[in-house]
Amino acid sequence: MQFCDLNRQYQKYQTEIDQAINGVIASSSFINGQAILDLEKSLSGFVGVKHAITCSSGTDALLLPLMAYGIEPNDEIICPAFSFIASASMISFLKAKPVFVDVSPIDFNIQISKIEEKITSKTRGIIAVSLFGQCPDLDAINAIAKKYNLWVIEDAAQSFGATLNGKPSCSHTDVATTSFFPAKPLGCYGDGGAVFTNDSELAVRMMRLRSHGQEKRYVHSHIGLNARMDTIQAAILGVKLKHFNQEIENRQKAAALYSSILDDSVLLPEAVEGRTSVWAQYTIGVANRNELKEKLLEKGIPTAVHYPLILPKQEAFKSQIVPNEKFEVAQLFSETVLSLPMHGLISENEVEFVANTIIELGND
């Protein structure tokens, strides 16, 4: 059993994917080829925003809007304490300060009731991570931002394909970003990402920034990056996007089956009312996390731990955190959560095997 079976997915779409890759090779348009433009059009249509800007990774997708907003040293940006490092590290990369907020015990996302107490005169914006496949209450976060004249970026690296109040993830905030890392719900065969916005002026700035700040060939209006997606990755994503809705449905069925079998034997994840999850991870909470992980591996079941060291405790942020500040929910999650096998083509038999094994081990 694979935690995320990418080979099974390739086998299913092999003819289409091979044709797409071969088409790029035949054209020799490896950078800025037609597949880039086609994918950006498809992505903006899928999300329902004016602009989708592809780039080289989910991390660069976060860096581009921060650069476009003109983030300066000592600016402060609010972000969750329990997440992958990319959102906070890109703030620090620009010499600004990540201001960490504890997370919700309900949806794993930033604890909205604790955001306002972290806002100061230096605060520029909020990065709201949509963790494990589900958006936070972005309407509430937007309201806080509007009150204090801040912008909001949704880091949707794990939630592309989810919805909030009937609208897709990546369509609720000033800017949204996602990752196409291979194991993401929609993944390519390398690194890739995208930025979404309805702000045309900001979109133009980010498009220039991803290509050395280039306004037109050899004319540079900004100091930028080489952060372009390559055409082969765009061609692969174009194929996968055609099948994505079916894979989302399969993920949701697998999550429902996990929950129905595991029931009250572990702490179960849940999609909050008004939201759908794309279930980038199916993550449970257990007191004996490390012991269960080892026993499952002995049974041939791979699992993953996200994230064993919370961001405020990372050495990289040592100089930027408030001494002795506590993040109780984030710390609890770091010690107890365990992600089970999940992907768009996982079978009912596989889900049943994993869930029933967990129950059996709990009764040993």
Secondary structure, DSSP 8 states (H G I E B T S, - for coil): --SS-HHHHHHHHHHHHHHHHHHHHHHT--BS-HHHHHHHHHHHHHHT-SEEEEES-HHHHHHHHHHHTT--TT-EEEEESSS-THHHHHHHHTT-EEEEE-B-TTTSSB-GGGTGGG--TTEEEEEEE-GGG----HHHHHHHHHHTT-EEEEE-TTTTT-EETTEETTSSSSEEEEE--TTSSS--SS--EEEEES-HHHHHHHHHHTBTTEEETTEESS---B---BHHHHHHHHHHHHHHHHHHHHHHHHHHHHHHHHTTSSB-----TTEE---S-EEEE-TTHHHHHHHHHHTT---B-S-SS-GGGSGGGGGGS-TT---HHHHHHHHHEEEE---TT--HHHHHHHHHHHHHHHT-
